[in-house]
Amino acid sequence: RCGWGRPLVLPPAVQLGFYPGGSGARYSPHLDRNPGEVGLKREITFLLYLNVDWDTDRHGGCLRLHPPDRASGAPVDVAPLGGRIVVFQSGKQLHEVLPCDGADRLALTLWCEYE
């Protein structure tokens, strides 16, 4: 268990997310596991960004993390800089990808699942 509330397992694959530069591609606010969702056991989300020389002012594409109670504070924007790792609870962290305007955006996603 290693300090987590229940046993976790690694799935056999990762996801490569690709957002074409200049397309305005985005991902609207969501959870990686919704309450009551049957069969989806995502517990922890790991993101690894693969973007070289990313400039948020020119390229956009930040990950926006929303506070648990949207009225309790401002969201936090995380630039998808190459080598940056972001970790959060899949069923609790509301997040989105802001529009990508200037360069291709790449991210590897791995979800640890509960047994």
C-alpha positions in Angstrom: 0.0 0.0 0.0 3.0 2.3 0.5 0.9 4.9 2.5 -2.0 5.1 0.0 -5.5 4.2 1.2 -5.8 1.2 -1.0 -3.6 -1.0 -3.2 -2.7 0.5 -6.6 -1.7 -1.1 -9.9 -0.1 0.1 -13.1 -1.9 -0.4 -16.4 0.0 -1.9 -19.3 -0.1 1.2 -21.5 0.3 5.0 -21.4 -1.6 7.6 -23.5 0.2 10.1 -25.8 -1.8 13.2 -26.1 -1.2 15.3 -29.2 -2.6 18.8 -29.7 -1.7 20.2 -33.2 -0.1 23.7 -33.0 -2.2 26.5 -34.4 -5.4 24.5 -34.2 -6.8 26.0 -31.0 -7.2 22.4 -29.8 -8.2 22.2 -26.1 -9.8 19.8 -23.6 -12.7 21.2 -21.6 -12.9 20.9 -17.8 -13.2 17.3 -16.6 -12.2 14.7 -14.0 -10.2 11.7 -15.1 -12.6 9.5 -13.1 -16.2 10.6 -12.4 -18.1 9.7 -9.3 -20.1 6.5 -9.8 -18.3 5.6 -13.0 -18.4 1.8 -13.3 -15.3 0.0 -14.6 -13.0 3.0 -14.6 -10.6 2.7 -11.7 -8.2 5.6 -12.2 -6.8 6.8 -8.9 -3.8 8.9 -9.6 -3.0 10.8 -12.8 0.7 11.3 -13.9 1.4 13.7 -16.7 4.9 14.0 -18.3 5.3 16.9 -20.8 7.5 16.4 -23.9 7.5 19.9 -25.3 10.9 21.5 -26.1 11.4 25.3 -25.9 7.7 25.8 -24.9 6.7 29.5 -24.6 3.3 29.8 -23.0 2.8 33.4 -24.2 3.2 32.3 -27.8 1.9 28.7 -27.7 -0.8 28.6 -25.0 -1.7 25.1 -24.0 -1.4 25.3 -20.2 -3.0 22.8 -18.0 -5.5 24.6 -15.8 -6.2 23.1 -12.4 -9.4 24.2 -10.7 -9.8 24.5 -7.0 -12.2 21.9 -5.4 -14.8 24.6 -4.8 -14.6 26.9 -7.8 -15.8 29.8 -5.6 -12.9 29.3 -3.1 -10.0 30.5 -5.3 -8.5 31.1 -8.6 -7.4 28.2 -10.9 -3.7 27.5 -11.3 -2.2 27.3 -14.8 0.7 24.9 -15.4 2.9 25.4 -18.4 3.6 22.1 -20.3 7.4 22.5 -20.2 9.4 19.5 -21.4 10.4 17.2 -18.5 7.7 18.6 -16.1 5.7 16.0 -14.3 2.3 16.8 -12.8 0.6 14.4 -10.4 -3.0 14.6 -9.0 -5.9 12.5 -7.8 -7.9 11.4 -10.8 -11.3 11.6 -9.3 -10.9 14.8 -7.4 -8.9 17.3 -9.5 -11.0 19.2 -12.1 -8.7 20.2 -14.9 -8.6 21.3 -18.5 -6.1 22.0 -21.3 -6.3 25.6 -22.6 -6.2 26.3 -26.4 -2.9 25.4 -28.2 -2.1 28.2 -30.6 1.5 28.1 -31.7 3.2 24.7 -31.5 2.4 21.0 -31.2 1.8 20.0 -27.6 2.7 16.5 -26.4 2.1 14.8 -23.1 2.3 11.3 -21.8 -0.4 10.3 -19.4 -0.3 7.3 -17.0 -3.1 6.5 -14.6 -2.5 4.3 -11.6 -5.6 2.3 -10.8 -7.0 0.8 -7.7 -7.5 -2.9 -7.5 
